[in-house]
Amino acid sequence: MKHLFYRRRKFFDDDFDWDTYGQGTSERRLKRAVRPMAALGQLSFDPESGTVQSGAGEVHPNQQLILEAIGKLQPATVHEVGCGGGTHLATAKSLFPAIGFTGGDRGAGQLELAIEQHPELKGHLGLQDVTMPFCHQWPRAELVFTQAVLMHIHTAVSHFVALSNIVRQAQKFVLLVENYQCHNFVRDIETLYETGHLAWEHLSIHRIDGSGGARGILLSKTPLDLPVLRTDLQIRDGDEPSIRRLMRADEGSLRGLFGFDPA
């Protein structure tokens, strides 16, 4: 019973066991999703409305948000942390051919799957663990984004390390598309910034909404014409907080020592 409870805690509350995540898992998760991922070549971006449209079928809200953010911000380069099977990168690369795309994932099997499914990504992906100390070999990009990555990181202060690394890797913007019940992201980002743990001199925290209903946290070096996020309630937008998940997150967060207080 203890062993089963441990495995249950590990899978749902702590760092995801990526060794169990393969093509079959990905397909099952997509079938459970609200809407399917759009296939390559089916999408178009309308600069006037800032929306992504599908010529056949529906677009998953998270995918739509990511693509619309890229279209609106028009970064020269984009990097995905936790790129998995490469679906987001391949779709974005097809939709925005003038932008340079790279991706990193801590799972070698995931990268092999990405290249198998999307051969055009070969040479643009690499092993990356954002819970490790910052690596100067990681590709820098004007926009760095995550989709369902930080929500899985709960070991001690690892999610603080990941947030700090992601901001340091980004030259202009960071987009987080996560389950906002798993961490108090806005509070954590503000704390890291105010205590000197983020590399940017200036930081604006905004909410960005996709036309399909998904919500994202957008960090920018300069203020944008978007709603400013000051609390996590704003990004949850009426969703009931998951007390169990947030208590689990705070268990690790409380281990953090911030800044440098002279003795």
Contacts in CASP RR format, 6 or more apart in sequence:
PFRMAT RR
TARGET T0000
AUTHOR 0000-0000-0000
METHOD contacts of the structure
MODEL  1
MKHLFYRRRKFFDDDFDWDTYGQGTSERRLKRAVRPMAALGQLSFDPESG
TVQSGAGEVHPNQQLILEAIGKLQPATVHEVGCGGGTHLATAKSLFPAIG
FTGGDRGAGQLELAIEQHPELKGHLGLQDVTMPFCHQWPRAELVFTQAVL
MHIHTAVSHFVALSNIVRQAQKFVLLVENYQCHNFVRDIETLYETGHLAW
EHLSIHRIDGSGGARGILLSKTPLDLPVLRTDLQIRDGDEPSIRRLMRAD
EGSLRGLFGFDPA
10 17 0 8 1.000
11 17 0 8 1.000
13 154 0 8 1.000
13 244 0 8 1.000
13 245 0 8 1.000
13 248 0 8 1.000
14 152 0 8 1.000
14 154 0 8 1.000
14 155 0 8 1.000
14 248 0 8 1.000
15 152 0 8 1.000
15 153 0 8 1.000
15 154 0 8 1.000
15 155 0 8 1.000
15 158 0 8 1.000
16 152 0 8 1.000
18 106 0 8 1.000
18 107 0 8 1.000
18 110 0 8 1.000
21 110 0 8 1.000
22 109 0 8 1.000
22 110 0 8 1.000
22 113 0 8 1.000
23 113 0 8 1.000
23 117 0 8 1.000
26 85 0 8 1.000
26 113 0 8 1.000
30 36 0 8 1.000
30 37 0 8 1.000
30 60 0 8 1.000
33 60 0 8 1.000
34 60 0 8 1.000
34 61 0 8 1.000
35 58 0 8 1.000
35 59 0 8 1.000
35 60 0 8 1.000
35 61 0 8 1.000
36 57 0 8 1.000
36 58 0 8 1.000
36 60 0 8 1.000
37 59 0 8 1.000
37 60 0 8 1.000
37 63 0 8 1.000
37 87 0 8 1.000
37 91 0 8 1.000
38 54 0 8 1.000
38 57 0 8 1.000
38 58 0 8 1.000
38 59 0 8 1.000
38 60 0 8 1.000
38 63 0 8 1.000
38 91 0 8 1.000
39 56 0 8 1.000
40 90 0 8 1.000
40 91 0 8 1.000
40 94 0 8 1.000
41 94 0 8 1.000
41 95 0 8 1.000
42 54 0 8 1.000
42 55 0 8 1.000
42 56 0 8 1.000
42 57 0 8 1.000
43 52 0 8 1.000
43 53 0 8 1.000
43 54 0 8 1.000
43 55 0 8 1.000
43 59 0 8 1.000
43 67 0 8 1.000
43 91 0 8 1.000
43 94 0 8 1.000
43 95 0 8 1.000
44 52 0 8 1.000
44 53 0 8 1.000
44 55 0 8 1.000
44 95 0 8 1.000
45 51 0 8 1.000
45 52 0 8 1.000
45 53 0 8 1.000
45 67 0 8 1.000
45 68 0 8 1.000
45 71 0 8 1.000
45 95 0 8 1.000
45 96 0 8 1.000
46 52 0 8 1.000
46 53 0 8 1.000
47 71 0 8 1.000
49 211 0 8 1.000
50 68 0 8 1.000
50 71 0 8 1.000
50 72 0 8 1.000
50 211 0 8 1.000
51 68 0 8 1.000
51 210 0 8 1.000
51 211 0 8 1.000
52 59 0 8 1.000
52 64 0 8 1.000
52 67 0 8 1.000
52 68 0 8 1.000
52 95 0 8 1.000
52 211 0 8 1.000
59 67 0 8 1.000
59 212 0 8 1.000
61 210 0 8 1.000
61 212 0 8 1.000
61 213 0 8 1.000
61 214 0 8 1.000
62 147 0 8 1.000
62 148 0 8 1.000
62 177 0 8 1.000
62 214 0 8 1.000
63 87 0 8 1.000
63 88 0 8 1.000
63 91 0 8 1.000
64 210 0 8 1.000
64 211 0 8 1.000
64 212 0 8 1.000
64 213 0 8 1.000
64 214 0 8 1.000
65 177 0 8 1.000
65 208 0 8 1.000
65 209 0 8 1.000
65 210 0 8 1.000
65 212 0 8 1.000
65 213 0 8 1.000
65 214 0 8 1.000
65 215 0 8 1.000
65 216 0 8 1.000
66 88 0 8 1.000
66 92 0 8 1.000
66 145 0 8 1.000
66 147 0 8 1.000
66 175 0 8 1.000
66 177 0 8 1.000
67 91 0 8 1.000
67 92 0 8 1.000
67 95 0 8 1.000
68 210 0 8 1.000
68 211 0 8 1.000
69 143 0 8 1.000
69 145 0 8 1.000
69 175 0 8 1.000
69 208 0 8 1.000
69 210 0 8 1.000
69 218 0 8 1.000
70 78 0 8 1.000
70 92 0 8 1.000
70 95 0 8 1.000
70 96 0 8 1.000
70 99 0 8 1.000
70 143 0 8 1.000
71 96 0 8 1.000
73 142 0 8 1.000
73 143 0 8 1.000
73 172 0 8 1.000
73 173 0 8 1.000
74 99 0 8 1.000
75 99 0 8 1.000
75 141 0 8 1.000
75 142 0 8 1.000
75 143 0 8 1.000
75 172 0 8 1.000
75 173 0 8 1.000
76 99 0 8 1.000
76 100 0 8 1.000
76 142 0 8 1.000
77 99 0 8 1.000
77 100 0 8 1.000
77 101 0 8 1.000
77 102 0 8 1.000
77 139 0 8 1.000
77 140 0 8 1.000
77 141 0 8 1.000
77 142 0 8 1.000
77 143 0 8 1.000
77 171 0 8 1.000
78 92 0 8 1.000
78 99 0 8 1.000
78 100 0 8 1.000
78 101 0 8 1.000
78 102 0 8 1.000
78 141 0 8 1.000
78 142 0 8 1.000
78 143 0 8 1.000
78 144 0 8 1.000
78 145 0 8 1.000
79 101 0 8 1.000
79 102 0 8 1.000
79 103 0 8 1.000
79 104 0 8 1.000
79 138 0 8 1.000
79 139 0 8 1.000
79 140 0 8 1.000
79 141 0 8 1.000
79 143 0 8 1.000
79 144 0 8 1.000
79 145 0 8 1.000
79 169 0 8 1.000
79 170 0 8 1.000
80 86 0 8 1.000
80 88 0 8 1.000
80 89 0 8 1.000
80 101 0 8 1.000
80 102 0 8 1.000
80 103 0 8 1.000
80 104 0 8 1.000
80 144 0 8 1.000
80 145 0 8 1.000
80 146 0 8 1.000
80 147 0 8 1.000
81 103 0 8 1.000
81 104 0 8 1.000
81 128 0 8 1.000
81 130 0 8 1.000
81 144 0 8 1.000
81 145 0 8 1.000
81 146 0 8 1.000
81 149 0 8 1.000
81 162 0 8 1.000
81 166 0 8 1.000
81 169 0 8 1.000
82 103 0 8 1.000
82 104 0 8 1.000
82 105 0 8 1.000
82 106 0 8 1.000
82 110 0 8 1.000
82 128 0 8 1.000
82 146 0 8 1.000
82 147 0 8 1.000
82 149 0 8 1.000
83 89 0 8 1.000
83 103 0 8 1.000
83 104 0 8 1.000
83 105 0 8 1.000
83 110 0 8 1.000
83 111 0 8 1.000
83 114 0 8 1.000
83 125 0 8 1.000
84 105 0 8 1.000
84 107 0 8 1.000
84 110 0 8 1.000
84 111 0 8 1.000
84 113 0 8 1.000
84 114 0 8 1.000
85 105 0 8 1.000
85 110 0 8 1.000
85 111 0 8 1.000
85 113 0 8 1.000
85 114 0 8 1.000
85 117 0 8 1.000
85 118 0 8 1.000
86 103 0 8 1.000
86 114 0 8 1.000
86 117 0 8 1.000
86 118 0 8 1.000
86 121 0 8 1.000
86 125 0 8 1.000
87 117 0 8 1.000
87 118 0 8 1.000
88 147 0 8 1.000
89 101 0 8 1.000
89 102 0 8 1.000
89 103 0 8 1.000
89 114 0 8 1.000
89 118 0 8 1.000
89 121 0 8 1.000
89 124 0 8 1.000
89 125 0 8 1.000
90 114 0 8 1.000
90 117 0 8 1.000
90 118 0 8 1.000
90 120 0 8 1.000
90 121 0 8 1.000
92 99 0 8 1.000
92 101 0 8 1.000
93 99 0 8 1.000
93 100 0 8 1.000
93 101 0 8 1.000
93 120 0 8 1.000
93 121 0 8 1.000
101 121 0 8 1.000
101 124 0 8 1.000
102 124 0 8 1.000
102 125 0 8 1.000
102 126 0 8 1.000
102 139 0 8 1.000
102 141 0 8 1.000
103 121 0 8 1.000
103 124 0 8 1.000
103 125 0 8 1.000
103 126 0 8 1.000
103 128 0 8 1.000
103 139 0 8 1.000
104 111 0 8 1.000
104 125 0 8 1.000
104 126 0 8 1.000
104 127 0 8 1.000
104 128 0 8 1.000
105 111 0 8 1.000
105 114 0 8 1.000
105 125 0 8 1.000
105 126 0 8 1.000
105 127 0 8 1.000
105 128 0 8 1.000
106 127 0 8 1.000
106 128 0 8 1.000
106 129 0 8 1.000
107 127 0 8 1.000
108 127 0 8 1.000
111 125 0 8 1.000
111 126 0 8 1.000
111 127 0 8 1.000
114 121 0 8 1.000
114 125 0 8 1.000
115 121 0 8 1.000
115 122 0 8 1.000
115 125 0 8 1.000
128 135 0 8 1.000
128 138 0 8 1.000
130 149 0 8 1.000
130 161 0 8 1.000
130 162 0 8 1.000
130 165 0 8 1.000
130 166 0 8 1.000
131 153 0 8 1.000
131 155 0 8 1.000
131 158 0 8 1.000
131 159 0 8 1.000
131 161 0 8 1.000
131 162 0 8 1.000
131 165 0 8 1.000
132 161 0 8 1.000
132 165 0 8 1.000
133 161 0 8 1.000
134 164 0 8 1.000
134 165 0 8 1.000
134 168 0 8 1.000
134 169 0 8 1.000
138 165 0 8 1.000
138 169 0 8 1.000
139 169 0 8 1.000
140 169 0 8 1.000
140 170 0 8 1.000
140 171 0 8 1.000
141 169 0 8 1.000
141 170 0 8 1.000
141 171 0 8 1.000
142 170 0 8 1.000
142 171 0 8 1.000
142 172 0 8 1.000
142 173 0 8 1.000
143 170 0 8 1.000
143 172 0 8 1.000
143 173 0 8 1.000
143 174 0 8 1.000
143 175 0 8 1.000
144 166 0 8 1.000
144 169 0 8 1.000
144 170 0 8 1.000
144 173 0 8 1.000
144 174 0 8 1.000
144 175 0 8 1.000
145 174 0 8 1.000
145 175 0 8 1.000
145 176 0 8 1.000
145 177 0 8 1.000
146 166 0 8 1.000
146 175 0 8 1.000
146 176 0 8 1.000
146 177 0 8 1.000
146 178 0 8 1.000
147 177 0 8 1.000
147 178 0 8 1.000
148 177 0 8 1.000
148 178 0 8 1.000
148 179 0 8 1.000
149 162 0 8 1.000
149 178 0 8 1.000
150 159 0 8 1.000
150 162 0 8 1.000
150 163 0 8 1.000
150 176 0 8 1.000
150 178 0 8 1.000
150 182 0 8 1.000
150 183 0 8 1.000
150 185 0 8 1.000
151 178 0 8 1.000
151 179 0 8 1.000
151 182 0 8 1.000
151 183 0 8 1.000
152 182 0 8 1.000
153 159 0 8 1.000
153 162 0 8 1.000
154 182 0 8 1.000
154 248 0 8 1.000
154 249 0 8 1.000
154 251 0 8 1.000
154 252 0 8 1.000
155 252 0 8 1.000
156 252 0 8 1.000
156 255 0 8 1.000
157 252 0 8 1.000
157 253 0 8 1.000
157 255 0 8 1.000
157 256 0 8 1.000
159 183 0 8 1.000
159 188 0 8 1.000
159 249 0 8 1.000
159 253 0 8 1.000
160 188 0 8 1.000
160 192 0 8 1.000
160 197 0 8 1.000
160 253 0 8 1.000
160 256 0 8 1.000
163 188 0 8 1.000
163 189 0 8 1.000
163 192 0 8 1.000
163 198 0 8 1.000
164 192 0 8 1.000
164 197 0 8 1.000
164 198 0 8 1.000
164 199 0 8 1.000
166 174 0 8 1.000
167 174 0 8 1.000
167 198 0 8 1.000
167 199 0 8 1.000
167 200 0 8 1.000
167 219 0 8 1.000
168 198 0 8 1.000
168 199 0 8 1.000
170 219 0 8 1.000
172 220 0 8 1.000
172 221 0 8 1.000
173 218 0 8 1.000
173 219 0 8 1.000
173 220 0 8 1.000
173 221 0 8 1.000
174 218 0 8 1.000
174 219 0 8 1.000
175 208 0 8 1.000
175 216 0 8 1.000
175 217 0 8 1.000
175 218 0 8 1.000
175 219 0 8 1.000
176 185 0 8 1.000
176 216 0 8 1.000
176 217 0 8 1.000
176 218 0 8 1.000
176 219 0 8 1.000
177 214 0 8 1.000
177 216 0 8 1.000
178 185 0 8 1.000
178 216 0 8 1.000
178 217 0 8 1.000
180 215 0 8 1.000
180 217 0 8 1.000
180 232 0 8 1.000
180 235 0 8 1.000
180 236 0 8 1.000
180 239 0 8 1.000
181 236 0 8 1.000
181 239 0 8 1.000
181 241 0 8 1.000
181 242 0 8 1.000
181 245 0 8 1.000
181 246 0 8 1.000
182 242 0 8 1.000
182 245 0 8 1.000
182 246 0 8 1.000
182 249 0 8 1.000
183 246 0 8 1.000
183 249 0 8 1.000
183 253 0 8 1.000
184 232 0 8 1.000
184 246 0 8 1.000
184 249 0 8 1.000
184 250 0 8 1.000
184 253 0 8 1.000
185 217 0 8 1.000
185 232 0 8 1.000
185 235 0 8 1.000
186 205 0 8 1.000
186 217 0 8 1.000
186 229 0 8 1.000
186 230 0 8 1.000
186 231 0 8 1.000
186 232 0 8 1.000
186 234 0 8 1.000
186 235 0 8 1.000
187 231 0 8 1.000
187 232 0 8 1.000
188 253 0 8 1.000
189 198 0 8 1.000
189 203 0 8 1.000
189 205 0 8 1.000
189 217 0 8 1.000
189 219 0 8 1.000
190 205 0 8 1.000
191 258 0 8 1.000
192 198 0 8 1.000
192 258 0 8 1.000
193 200 0 8 1.000
193 203 0 8 1.000
195 258 0 8 1.000
195 259 0 8 1.000
196 258 0 8 1.000
196 259 0 8 1.000
197 258 0 8 1.000
197 259 0 8 1.000
200 219 0 8 1.000
200 221 0 8 1.000
201 221 0 8 1.000
202 221 0 8 1.000
202 222 0 8 1.000
203 219 0 8 1.000
203 220 0 8 1.000
203 221 0 8 1.000
204 219 0 8 1.000
204 220 0 8 1.000
204 221 0 8 1.000
204 222 0 8 1.000
204 223 0 8 1.000
204 224 0 8 1.000
204 228 0 8 1.000
205 217 0 8 1.000
205 218 0 8 1.000
205 219 0 8 1.000
205 228 0 8 1.000
205 229 0 8 1.000
205 230 0 8 1.000
206 217 0 8 1.000
206 218 0 8 1.000
206 219 0 8 1.000
206 220 0 8 1.000
206 224 0 8 1.000
206 226 0 8 1.000
206 227 0 8 1.000
206 228 0 8 1.000
206 229 0 8 1.000
207 215 0 8 1.000
207 216 0 8 1.000
207 217 0 8 1.000
207 218 0 8 1.000
207 226 0 8 1.000
207 227 0 8 1.000
207 228 0 8 1.000
207 229 0 8 1.000
207 234 0 8 1.000
207 235 0 8 1.000
208 215 0 8 1.000
208 216 0 8 1.000
208 217 0 8 1.000
208 218 0 8 1.000
208 226 0 8 1.000
209 215 0 8 1.000
209 216 0 8 1.000
215 235 0 8 1.000
215 237 0 8 1.000
216 235 0 8 1.000
217 229 0 8 1.000
217 235 0 8 1.000
218 224 0 8 1.000
218 226 0 8 1.000
227 234 0 8 1.000
229 235 0 8 1.000
END
